[in-house]
């Protein structure tokens, strides 16, 4: 059924799968069948369901880490910005010098996963379009993070923009980002 909805151009979402009601069967979110999952719902008013959502965010297959361990620079990205980041890293030959945490689920944000990732790198940068939601969350966690100091608050990102601006946010020269220096 979900494939038919997608094939006809539809958008598939599931209402808060962590709430409990007799008419809601067990639900396991499918990252290939759903476009969105509602994880917080102001009408259910039971914090147990939000705790289940937080636990799901920590163990979700929607988020992943890649790049070699022991890198100095760690980058958190989500949404379309993670695609621009991946393209920028690949075009500059920089994939083996950066550790990346891609967040496939951005609310609730996986606090433990973000803290563990930040602890594994010396410098943390967030690449996200528009408002610095993830960057501000990292600051609320007490983490030292950069991103919007170099990346714009307005407009659409591109592979070239991310490659050019990433050097400023990370404290590494822009030539290094483009793969000119080692």
LUMFIBA-720061 format. One record per residue: residue number from 1; x, y, z of N, C-alpha, C in turn. Coordinates in Angstrom, 1 decimal. Each point is the difference from the previous one (the first is absolute). Example, Ala and Ser with C-alpha at 12.3 -4.5 7.8 and 13.67 -1.06 7.14 Angstrom:
% residues 2
> num	nxx	nyy	nzz	caxx	cayy	cazz	cxx	cyy	czz
> 1	13.2	-5.7	7.8	-0.9	1.2	0.0	0.9	1.2	0.0
> 2	-0.4	1.1	-0.7	0.9	1.1	0.0	-0.8	1.1	0.8
This chain:
% residues 182
> num	nxx	nyy	nzz	caxx	cayy	cazz	cxx	cyy	czz
> 1	0.8	-1.2	0.0	-0.8	1.2	0.0	0.9	1.3	0.0
> 2	1.0	0.0	0.8	0.9	1.2	0.1	0.6	0.2	-1.4
> 3	0.4	-1.0	-0.7	0.7	0.1	-1.3	-1.0	0.7	-1.0
> 4	-1.3	-0.4	0.1	-1.0	0.6	-0.9	-0.2	1.5	0.3
> 5	0.0	0.3	1.3	-0.1	1.4	0.4	1.1	0.8	-0.6
> 6	1.3	-0.5	0.2	1.2	0.7	-0.5	-0.1	0.1	-1.5
> 7	-0.3	-1.1	-0.6	0.0	0.0	-1.5	-1.0	1.1	-0.6
> 8	-1.1	0.3	0.8	-0.9	1.0	-0.5	0.4	1.4	0.4
> 9	1.2	0.1	0.7	0.4	1.3	0.4	-0.4	0.4	1.4
> 10	-0.5	-0.9	0.7	-0.5	0.3	1.4	1.1	0.0	1.0
> 11	-0.3	0.5	1.2	0.9	0.2	1.1	-0.5	-0.9	1.1
> 12	0.8	-0.9	0.5	-0.4	-0.9	1.1	0.6	0.4	1.3
> 13	-0.9	0.2	1.0	0.4	0.3	1.3	-0.8	-0.9	1.0
> 14	0.5	-0.2	1.2	-0.7	-0.8	1.0	-0.1	0.9	1.2
> 15	-1.2	0.0	0.6	-0.2	0.8	1.2	0.7	-0.7	1.1
> 16	0.4	0.7	1.0	0.8	-0.4	1.2	-0.1	-1.5	0.2
> 17	1.0	-0.7	-0.4	0.0	-1.5	0.1	0.3	-0.5	1.4
> 18	0.3	1.0	0.9	0.4	-0.4	1.4	-1.1	0.1	1.0
> 19	-1.1	0.6	-0.5	-1.2	0.1	0.9	-0.7	-1.4	0.0
> 20	-0.7	-0.2	1.1	-0.7	-1.3	0.1	-1.5	0.2	0.0
> 21	-0.7	-0.8	-0.8	-1.4	0.0	-0.1	-0.5	-1.3	-0.6
> 22	-1.2	-0.4	0.4	-0.4	-1.4	-0.4	-0.1	-0.1	-1.5
> 23	-0.3	1.1	-0.7	-0.1	0.0	-1.5	1.3	0.1	-0.7
> 24	1.1	0.1	0.7	1.3	0.2	-0.7	0.8	-1.3	0.2
> 25	0.3	-0.7	-1.1	0.8	-1.2	0.2	1.5	0.3	0.2
> 26	0.8	-1.0	0.3	1.4	0.2	0.1	0.5	0.6	-1.3
> 27	1.0	0.9	0.1	0.4	0.7	-1.2	1.6	0.1	0.0
> 28	0.6	-0.4	-1.0	1.5	0.2	-0.2	0.2	0.9	-1.2
> 29	0.5	1.2	0.2	0.2	0.9	-1.1	0.9	-0.6	-1.1
> 30	-0.4	0.2	-1.2	0.7	-0.5	-1.1	0.7	1.1	-0.8
> 31	1.3	0.2	0.1	0.6	1.2	-0.7	-0.2	0.0	-1.5
> 32	-0.3	-1.1	-0.6	-0.2	0.0	-1.4	-1.5	0.1	-0.4
> 33	-0.9	-0.1	1.0	-1.4	0.1	-0.3	-0.6	1.3	0.4
> 34	0.6	0.7	1.0	-0.6	1.2	0.5	0.9	1.2	-0.3
> 35	-0.7	1.1	-0.2	0.7	1.3	-0.2	0.2	0.8	1.3
> 36	-0.9	-0.3	1.0	0.1	0.7	1.3	-0.7	-0.8	1.1
> 37	0.4	0.2	1.2	-0.6	-0.7	1.1	-0.2	1.1	1.1
> 38	-1.2	0.2	0.4	-0.3	1.0	1.1	0.5	-0.6	1.3
> 39	0.9	0.7	0.7	0.6	-0.6	1.2	-0.5	0.8	1.2
> 40	-0.4	1.2	-0.1	-0.6	0.7	1.1	-1.4	0.4	-0.4
> 41	-0.9	-0.1	0.9	-1.4	0.4	-0.3	-0.6	0.6	1.3
> 42	-0.3	1.3	-0.1	-0.5	0.7	1.1	-1.3	-0.4	0.6
> 43	-0.7	-0.9	-0.7	-1.4	-0.4	0.5	0.1	-1.2	0.9
> 44	1.0	-0.8	-0.1	0.0	-1.2	0.8	0.3	0.2	1.4
> 45	0.8	1.0	0.4	0.2	0.4	1.4	0.5	-1.1	0.9
> 46	0.7	-1.0	-0.5	0.6	-1.0	0.8	1.5	-0.1	-0.2
> 47	0.8	0.5	0.9	1.5	0.0	-0.3	0.6	-1.3	-0.3
> 48	-0.7	-1.1	0.4	0.6	-1.3	-0.3	0.2	-0.2	-1.5
> 49	-0.9	0.5	-0.8	0.1	-0.1	-1.5	1.2	0.8	-0.5
> 50	0.2	1.2	0.5	1.2	0.8	-0.4	1.3	-0.7	0.4
> 51	0.0	-0.7	1.2	1.2	-0.7	0.4	0.3	-1.2	-1.0
> 52	-1.1	-0.6	-0.5	0.2	-1.1	-1.0	0.5	0.6	-1.3
> 53	-0.4	1.2	-0.3	0.5	0.7	-1.2	1.5	0.3	0.1
> 54	0.4	0.5	1.2	1.4	0.3	0.3	0.8	-1.3	-0.1
> 55	-0.5	-1.1	0.5	0.8	-1.2	0.0	0.1	-0.5	-1.5
> 56	-1.1	0.2	-0.7	0.1	-0.4	-1.5	1.0	0.9	-0.7
> 57	0.1	1.3	0.3	0.9	0.8	-0.7	1.4	-0.4	0.3
> 58	0.3	-0.5	1.2	1.4	-0.4	0.3	0.4	-1.3	-0.7
> 59	-0.9	-0.8	-0.3	0.3	-1.3	-0.7	-0.5	-0.1	-1.4
> 60	-0.5	1.1	-0.5	-0.6	0.0	-1.4	1.0	-0.3	-1.1
> 61	-0.4	-0.8	-0.9	0.7	-0.3	-1.2	0.1	1.2	-1.0
> 62	-0.8	1.1	0.3	-0.1	1.1	-0.8	1.3	0.9	0.1
> 63	0.7	-0.1	1.0	1.3	0.7	0.2	1.2	-0.9	-0.2
> 64	1.1	0.5	-0.5	1.2	-0.8	-0.1	1.2	0.8	0.1
> 65	1.1	-0.6	0.4	1.3	0.6	0.0	0.9	-0.6	-1.1
> 66	0.8	0.8	-0.6	1.0	-0.6	-0.9	1.2	0.9	-0.1
> 67	1.0	-0.5	-0.6	1.4	0.6	0.0	0.8	-0.7	1.0
> 68	1.3	0.2	-0.1	1.0	-0.7	0.9	-0.1	0.5	1.4
> 69	0.2	-0.9	0.9	0.0	0.4	1.4	1.3	0.7	0.3
> 70	0.1	0.8	1.0	1.2	0.7	0.4	0.2	1.3	-0.8
> 71	-1.0	0.5	-0.8	0.2	1.2	-0.7	-0.1	1.2	1.0
> 72	0.7	1.1	-0.4	-0.1	1.2	0.8	-1.3	0.7	-0.2
> 73	-0.5	0.0	-1.2	-1.3	0.7	-0.3	-1.2	-0.9	-0.1
> 74	-1.0	0.3	0.7	-1.3	-0.7	-0.1	-1.1	0.9	-0.5
> 75	-0.8	-0.4	-0.9	-1.1	0.8	-0.6	-1.3	-0.7	0.2
> 76	-1.0	0.7	0.5	-1.3	-0.5	0.1	-0.9	0.7	-1.1
> 77	-0.7	-0.8	-0.7	-0.9	0.6	-1.1	-1.3	-0.8	0.0
> 78	-1.0	0.7	-0.6	-1.3	-0.6	-0.1	-0.7	0.5	-1.2
> 79	-1.0	-0.7	-0.5	-0.8	0.4	-1.1	0.9	0.2	-1.3
> 80	-0.4	0.9	-0.9	0.7	0.2	-1.2	1.4	0.5	0.2
> 81	0.3	0.6	1.1	1.3	0.5	0.3	1.0	-1.1	0.0
> 82	-0.5	-1.2	0.5	1.0	-1.1	0.1	0.4	-0.5	-1.4
> 83	-0.9	0.2	-1.0	0.3	-0.4	-1.4	1.1	1.0	-0.5
> 84	-0.2	1.3	0.2	1.0	0.9	-0.4	1.3	-0.2	0.7
> 85	0.0	-0.4	1.2	1.2	-0.3	0.8	0.7	-1.2	-0.7
> 86	-0.7	-1.1	-0.2	0.6	-1.2	-0.6	0.6	0.3	-1.3
> 87	-0.7	0.8	-0.9	0.6	0.4	-1.3	1.2	0.8	0.2
> 88	0.0	1.0	0.9	1.1	0.9	0.2	1.2	-0.8	0.5
> 89	-0.2	-1.0	0.9	1.1	-0.8	0.5	0.6	-0.9	-1.1
> 90	-0.9	-0.6	-0.8	0.5	-0.8	-1.1	0.7	0.7	-1.0
> 91	-0.5	1.2	-0.4	0.7	0.8	-1.1	1.3	0.5	0.5
> 92	0.2	0.2	1.3	1.3	0.5	0.4	0.9	-1.1	0.5
> 93	-0.4	-1.2	-0.1	0.8	-1.1	0.4	0.2	0.0	1.5
> 94	-1.0	0.5	0.8	0.2	0.2	1.4	-0.7	-1.0	0.9
> 95	-0.6	-1.0	-0.6	-0.8	-1.0	0.7	0.7	-0.7	1.1
> 96	1.3	-0.2	-0.2	0.8	-0.8	1.0	0.6	0.9	1.0
> 97	-0.3	1.3	0.0	0.5	0.9	1.1	-1.1	0.6	0.9
> 98	-1.2	-0.5	-0.2	-1.1	0.6	0.7	-0.9	-1.2	0.5
> 99	-0.5	0.2	1.2	-1.0	-1.0	0.6	-1.3	0.7	-0.1
> 100	-1.1	-0.6	-0.5	-1.3	0.6	-0.2	-1.1	-0.8	0.8
> 101	-0.8	0.8	0.6	-1.2	-0.6	0.6	-1.2	0.6	-0.8
> 102	-0.7	-0.9	-0.7	-1.2	0.4	-0.8	-1.2	-0.3	0.9
> 103	-0.8	1.0	0.2	-1.2	-0.2	0.8	-1.2	-0.1	-0.9
> 104	-0.6	-1.2	0.0	-1.1	-0.3	-0.8	-1.3	0.3	0.7
> 105	0.1	0.2	1.3	-1.2	0.3	0.8	0.5	1.2	0.9
> 106	-0.7	1.1	-0.2	0.4	1.3	0.7	-0.8	0.4	1.1
> 107	-1.1	-0.7	0.3	-0.7	0.3	1.3	-0.7	-1.3	0.4
> 108	0.3	-0.4	1.3	0.9	0.6	0.8	1.5	-0.3	-0.4
> 109	0.8	1.0	0.2	1.4	-0.3	-0.3	0.7	-1.0	0.9
> 110	0.8	-0.8	-0.5	0.6	-1.1	0.8	1.2	0.5	0.8
> 111	-0.3	0.5	1.3	0.9	0.6	0.8	1.3	-0.8	0.3
> 112	-0.2	-1.3	0.4	1.1	-0.8	0.3	0.9	-0.2	-1.3
> 113	-0.6	-0.3	-1.1	0.7	-0.2	-1.3	0.8	1.3	-0.3
> 114	-0.6	1.2	0.1	0.7	1.2	-0.2	1.2	0.2	0.9
> 115	-0.2	-0.2	1.3	1.0	0.1	1.0	1.2	-0.9	-0.3
> 116	-0.3	-1.3	-0.3	1.0	-1.0	-0.2	0.8	0.4	-1.3
> 117	-0.7	0.5	-1.0	0.7	0.4	-1.2	0.9	1.2	0.3
> 118	-0.5	1.0	0.7	0.8	1.2	0.3	1.2	-0.4	0.8
> 119	-0.1	-1.0	0.9	1.1	-0.4	0.8	1.1	-0.7	-0.8
> 120	-0.4	-0.5	-1.1	1.0	-0.8	-0.9	0.8	0.9	-0.9
> 121	-0.3	1.3	-0.1	0.7	0.9	-0.9	0.5	1.2	0.8
> 122	1.0	0.7	-0.5	0.5	1.2	0.6	-0.8	1.3	-0.3
> 123	-0.6	0.0	-1.2	-0.7	1.2	-0.4	-1.3	-0.5	-0.6
> 124	-1.1	0.7	0.3	-1.4	-0.3	-0.4	-0.6	1.1	-0.8
> 125	-0.5	-0.4	-1.2	-0.6	1.0	-0.9	-1.4	-0.6	-0.4
> 126	-1.0	0.9	-0.1	-1.3	-0.4	-0.4	-0.3	0.6	-1.4
> 127	-0.4	-0.8	-0.9	-0.4	0.5	-1.4	-1.5	-0.2	-0.1
> 128	-0.7	1.1	0.1	-1.5	0.0	-0.2	-0.5	1.2	-0.7
> 129	-1.0	-0.1	-0.8	-0.5	1.2	-0.7	-0.9	0.7	1.0
> 130	-0.1	1.3	-0.3	-0.9	0.9	0.7	0.3	0.2	1.5
> 131	-0.9	-0.1	0.9	0.2	0.3	1.4	0.9	-1.1	0.7
> 132	0.9	0.4	0.9	0.9	-0.9	0.6	-0.7	-0.9	1.1
> 133	-0.9	-0.8	-0.3	-0.7	-0.8	1.0	0.9	-1.0	0.6
> 134	0.7	-0.8	-0.8	0.9	-1.1	0.6	1.2	0.7	0.7
> 135	0.5	1.0	-0.6	1.1	0.7	0.6	-0.3	0.6	1.3
> 136	-1.2	0.6	0.2	-0.4	0.6	1.3	-0.3	-1.1	1.0
> 137	-0.5	-1.2	-0.5	-0.2	-1.1	0.9	1.3	-0.5	0.6
> 138	1.0	-0.1	-0.9	1.3	-0.4	0.4	0.6	1.0	1.1
> 139	-0.2	1.2	-0.2	0.4	1.0	1.0	-0.7	-0.2	1.3
> 140	-1.3	-0.3	-0.1	-0.8	-0.2	1.3	0.5	-1.2	0.7
> 141	0.6	-1.0	-0.7	0.6	-1.1	0.6	1.4	0.3	0.6
> 142	0.5	1.2	-0.2	1.2	0.4	0.6	1.2	-0.2	-1.0
> 143	-0.3	-0.3	-1.2	1.1	-0.4	-1.0	0.5	1.3	-0.7
> 144	1.2	0.0	-0.3	0.6	1.1	-0.8	-0.2	-0.4	-1.5
> 145	-0.7	0.8	-0.7	-0.3	-0.3	-1.4	0.0	1.2	-0.8
> 146	0.2	-0.1	-1.3	0.0	1.1	-1.0	-0.9	-0.5	-1.2
> 147	-0.2	1.0	-0.8	-0.8	-0.3	-1.2	-0.5	1.3	-0.6
> 148	-0.9	0.7	0.6	-0.6	1.2	-0.6	0.9	1.2	0.0
> 149	1.2	-0.2	0.7	1.0	1.1	-0.1	0.4	0.1	-1.5
> 150	0.0	-1.1	-0.7	0.5	-0.1	-1.4	-1.1	-0.2	-1.0
> 151	-1.0	-0.8	0.4	-1.1	-0.4	-0.9	-1.2	1.0	0.1
> 152	-0.6	0.3	-1.1	-1.1	1.0	0.0	-1.2	-0.4	0.7
> 153	-0.8	0.9	0.6	-1.3	-0.2	0.6	-1.1	-0.1	-1.1
> 154	0.3	0.6	-1.1	-1.1	0.1	-1.1	0.5	-0.6	-1.2
> 155	-0.9	-0.4	-0.9	0.3	-0.6	-1.3	0.3	-1.4	0.0
> 156	0.1	-0.6	-1.1	0.2	-1.4	-0.2	1.5	-0.3	-0.1
> 157	0.5	-1.0	0.7	1.4	-0.4	-0.1	0.2	-0.7	-1.3
> 158	1.3	-0.2	-0.3	0.4	-0.8	-1.2	1.3	-0.7	0.4
> 159	0.4	-0.9	-0.8	1.3	-0.7	0.2	1.1	1.0	0.1
> 160	0.1	0.9	-0.9	1.0	1.0	-0.1	0.0	0.9	1.2
> 161	-1.2	0.5	0.4	-0.1	0.8	1.2	0.6	-0.7	1.2
> 162	-0.5	-1.2	0.2	0.5	-0.8	1.2	1.5	-0.2	0.0
> 163	0.5	-0.3	-1.2	1.5	-0.2	-0.1	0.7	1.3	0.3
> 164	-0.5	1.1	-0.5	0.7	1.3	0.2	-0.1	0.5	1.4
> 165	-1.1	-0.2	0.7	-0.2	0.5	1.3	0.4	-0.9	1.1
> 166	0.1	-1.2	-0.3	0.4	-1.0	1.1	1.3	0.3	0.6
> 167	1.0	0.5	-0.8	1.3	0.3	0.6	-0.1	1.1	1.0
> 168	-0.8	1.0	-0.1	-0.2	1.0	1.0	-0.6	-0.5	1.3
> 169	-1.0	-0.9	-0.2	-0.6	-0.5	1.2	0.9	-0.9	0.8
> 170	0.9	-0.7	-0.7	0.8	-1.0	0.7	1.3	0.5	0.4
> 171	0.4	1.2	-0.5	1.3	0.5	0.4	1.1	-0.5	-0.9
> 172	-0.4	-0.7	-1.1	1.0	-0.5	-0.9	-0.1	0.8	-1.3
> 173	1.1	0.2	-0.6	0.0	0.9	-1.2	-1.0	-0.6	-1.1
> 174	-0.6	0.9	-0.7	-0.9	-0.4	-1.1	0.7	-0.9	-1.0
> 175	1.4	0.3	-0.2	0.7	-0.9	-0.9	0.1	-1.4	0.4
> 176	0.1	-0.2	1.3	0.0	-1.4	0.6	-1.4	-0.7	-0.3
> 177	-1.1	0.8	0.2	-1.3	-0.6	-0.3	-0.1	-0.5	-1.4
> 178	0.6	0.8	-0.9	-0.1	-0.4	-1.4	1.0	-1.0	-0.4
> 179	0.8	-0.5	1.0	1.0	-1.0	-0.3	1.3	0.4	-0.5
> 180	0.3	1.3	0.1	1.3	0.5	-0.6	1.1	-0.2	0.9
> 181	-0.2	0.1	1.3	1.0	-0.2	1.0	-0.2	-1.3	0.8
> 182	1.0	-0.5	0.7	-0.2	-1.1	0.8	0.0	0.4	1.4
